[in-house]
């Protein structure tokens, strides 16, 4: 993903085991590691937002 004015680059440390799972899923879905992590986080927060609005 290109860095634009709407994006912020984030660095984190993950366990080797978690990265292996992310890489396995990324490969299965023809994504890069970065794209897979982006998808995971985006889906997580979409779900959180949807769940929060449904409970109100």
C-alpha positions in Angstrom: 0.0 0.0 0.0 1.4 3.4 -0.9 1.8 5.9 1.8 -0.5 8.8 1.2 -1.7 11.7 3.3 -4.6 9.5 4.5 -2.3 6.7 5.7 0.0 6.3 8.6 2.7 3.7 8.7 2.8 1.6 11.8 5.5 -0.8 13.1 4.9 -3.6 15.5 6.5 -6.8 16.8 4.6 -10.0 16.5 5.5 -13.6 17.5 7.1 -15.9 14.9 4.1 -18.2 15.3 1.6 -15.4 14.6 3.5 -14.2 11.6 3.7 -17.7 10.3 -0.2 -17.9 10.5 -0.5 -14.5 8.8 1.8 -15.5 6.0 0.0 -18.8 5.5 -3.4 -17.0 5.2 -1.8 -14.3 3.0 -0.4 -16.9 0.6 -3.8 -18.7 0.4 -5.5 -15.5 -0.5 -2.8 -14.2 -2.8 -2.0 -11.2 -0.5 1.3 -9.8 0.8 1.9 -9.9 4.6 1.1 -6.2 4.8 -2.1 -6.6 2.8 -3.2 -9.5 5.1 -2.5 -7.6 8.3 -4.4 -4.6 6.8 -7.3 -6.8 6.0 -7.3 -8.4 9.5 -7.3 -5.0 11.2 -9.9 -3.5 8.9 -12.3 -6.4 9.3 -11.8 -6.4 13.1 -12.7 -2.7 13.4 -15.6 -3.0 11.0 -17.0 -5.8 13.2 -16.4 -3.8 16.3 -18.2 -0.8 14.9 -21.1 -2.9 13.6 -21.4 -4.7 17.0 -21.3 -1.4 18.9 -24.0 0.2 16.8 -26.2 -2.9 17.0 -26.0 -2.9 20.8 -27.1 0.8 21.1 
